[in-house]
Amino acid sequence: MTAVQGERVIVVRHAMPAVDPNVPAEQWQLAQESRVAARLMRLHVCHPAYYVASPEPKAAQTMQEIAGAQRVATDPGLAEVHRPHVWFTDEGYHSAALAYARGECPDGWEPRDQVIERFDAAVVRHAAAAADQNRTLVIGTHGLAPTVWMASRYQLATDPARFWADLRFPDIVEIDLRHQTVSCLTH
C-alpha cells in the first residue's frame, strides 16, 4: 500500500440520519437534531483543514456542519460498504454488520478487499492534497468502510467488529500517521 502523507488523519463517522425504511440507506439525509451534534464535533478539529466526504448525504451534511463555511469535497471512494436495499431491523443490520467487520461477506455486499482498495485510494489521494496545502485531512464517512480500511493498515485497540460496534453517531477517530495509532477522540 502507498504511504498516507501527513501527520494525522481525522475520520468522522456521520451523525444520526433520518431513517426511512422506504429509502435506500445511501440516500438518507441527516436528521435535523443531528446537525447540532455534528457542529459540536468542530471542537475536535483544527481549522482550517482539508475536508472531504462520502457523497452520501448523511456523511456530506455532517462534514459540512463541521467545516462551516469551508469547502467540502466529495469522493465516492469514501462511501459506505455497498449492499442491497433490504430493510433490516436494527438487530438484523447490527448482526450482518458485525459479521462483515469480522471478515464475512453477506450476500450482495461489496467484498471487503474492494472496499479497502477504493477507500485506501481515496485516502492516499486526499492526504497528498492535504499535505500539499499543509492541512490536516478530515474525512466524513461512515462506520464499516473506514473500520475495515483502518484494520487493514493499522492496529486497532480492539477487533474490527468491536471497534465498529463502539462507534457513535457522530464520532471522531484520529489516525496518528507517525506512530501508526488509531484512537477515538470523542469517547
C-alpha positions in Angstrom: 0.0 0.0 0.0 1.1 3.5 -0.7 2.0 5.6 2.3 -0.6 8.1 3.6 1.1 11.5 3.7 0.8 13.9 6.6 1.0 13.7 10.4 -2.6 12.7 11.1 -5.9 11.9 9.5 -9.3 12.6 11.2 -12.1 10.2 10.3 -15.6 11.4 11.2 -18.5 9.0 11.3 -21.7 10.8 10.3 -24.3 11.9 12.7 -27.6 10.1 13.0 -29.6 10.2 9.8 -33.4 10.4 9.4 -34.1 6.7 8.9 -36.7 5.9 6.3 -37.2 2.2 5.5 -38.6 3.1 2.1 -35.5 4.9 1.1 -32.1 3.2 0.5 -29.6 4.0 3.3 -27.2 5.7 0.9 -29.9 8.4 0.3 -30.7 9.1 3.9 -30.4 12.8 5.0 -29.0 14.0 8.2 -31.7 14.3 10.9 -32.3 18.0 11.9 -31.4 17.4 15.5 -28.2 15.7 14.4 -26.9 18.8 12.8 -26.2 20.2 16.3 -24.3 17.1 17.3 -22.3 17.4 14.1 -21.5 21.1 14.8 -20.2 20.1 18.2 -17.6 17.9 16.5 -15.9 21.2 15.3 -14.3 21.4 18.8 -12.2 18.3 17.9 -10.9 19.5 14.5 -8.1 22.0 13.9 -9.2 24.7 11.4 -8.5 25.3 8.6 -8.4 21.7 7.4 -8.8 19.8 4.2 -12.4 18.4 4.2 -13.6 15.6 2.0 -16.7 13.3 2.5 -18.5 10.4 1.1 -21.1 11.6 -1.4 -23.9 10.1 0.7 -26.0 12.9 2.1 -25.7 12.0 5.8 -21.9 12.0 5.6 -21.5 15.1 3.4 -24.0 17.0 5.6 -22.2 16.0 8.8 -18.9 17.2 7.3 -20.4 20.5 6.1 -21.7 21.2 9.6 -18.1 20.6 10.9 -16.5 22.6 8.2 -18.8 25.6 8.4 -18.1 27.9 5.5 -15.1 25.9 4.3 -15.5 23.8 1.2 -16.1 20.1 1.5 -15.2 17.9 -1.5 -16.9 14.6 -2.0 -15.3 11.3 -3.2 -17.2 8.1 -3.9 -14.2 6.1 -2.7 -15.3 7.1 0.9 -18.8 5.7 0.6 -20.1 3.1 2.9 -20.0 -0.6 2.0 -22.3 -1.1 -0.9 -25.1 -3.5 -0.1 -28.6 -4.3 -1.4 -31.5 -2.2 -0.3 -33.1 -4.7 2.1 -34.7 -3.4 5.2 -33.2 -4.9 8.3 -34.4 -4.5 11.9 -31.7 -2.7 13.9 -30.7 -6.1 15.4 -30.6 -7.7 11.9 -28.4 -5.0 10.5 -26.2 -5.0 13.6 -25.7 -8.7 13.2 -24.9 -8.5 9.5 -22.5 -5.6 10.0 -20.7 -7.3 12.8 -20.2 -10.4 10.6 -18.9 -8.2 7.9 -16.4 -6.5 10.2 -15.3 -9.9 11.3 -14.5 -10.9 7.8 -17.7 -12.5 6.4 -19.5 -11.0 3.4 -23.3 -11.3 3.5 -24.9 -12.0 0.1 -24.8 -9.0 -2.2 -22.5 -6.9 0.0 -19.4 -5.3 -1.6 -16.4 -7.6 -1.0 -14.0 -6.3 1.8 -11.0 -6.2 -0.5 -12.8 -3.9 -2.9 -13.9 -1.6 0.0 -10.3 -1.5 1.3 -8.9 -0.8 -2.2 -11.3 2.1 -3.1 -11.2 3.6 0.4 -7.4 3.4 0.5 -7.0 5.1 -2.9 -9.3 7.9 -1.8 -7.4 8.5 1.5 -4.0 8.4 -0.2 -5.2 10.8 -2.9 -6.7 13.3 -0.5 -3.9 13.0 2.1 -1.4 14.1 -0.6 -3.6 17.1 -1.5 -4.0 18.0 2.2 -0.2 17.7 2.8 0.4 20.0 -0.2 -1.7 22.6 1.5 -0.2 21.9 4.9 -3.6 21.0 6.3 -5.0 18.1 8.3 -7.1 15.7 6.3 -10.6 15.4 7.7 -12.8 12.6 6.2 -16.6 12.5 6.6 -17.7 8.9 6.1 -19.5 6.0 7.7 -18.7 3.1 10.1 -18.0 -0.2 8.3 -15.9 1.0 5.3 -13.4 3.1 7.4 -13.3 0.3 10.0 -12.2 -2.4 7.6 -9.8 0.0 5.9 -8.2 1.1 9.2 -7.9 -2.6 10.3 -6.1 -3.3 7.0 -3.5 -0.7 7.7 -3.3 -0.1 11.5 -3.5 -2.0 14.7 -6.9 -1.2 16.3 -7.3 -1.3 20.1 -10.0 -3.9 19.7 -11.0 -6.4 17.0 -12.7 -4.7 14.0 -16.2 -5.8 15.0 -15.9 -4.4 18.5 -14.3 -1.2 17.1 -17.3 -0.7 14.7 -19.8 -1.5 17.4 -18.3 1.1 19.7 -18.6 3.9 17.1 -21.2 6.6 17.9 -23.3 8.9 15.7 -21.3 11.1 15.2 -17.8 10.1 16.2 -14.3 11.1 15.5 -11.3 8.8 15.1 -7.7 10.1 14.9 -5.0 8.3 13.0 -1.6 9.3 14.1 0.4 8.6 11.0 3.8 9.0 12.7 3.1 6.4 15.3 0.6 4.4 13.3 -2.0 4.5 16.0 -5.8 4.9 15.9 -7.8 6.4 18.7 -11.3 7.7 19.2 -11.4 11.3 20.3 -15.0 11.6 21.4 -15.5 8.6 23.6 
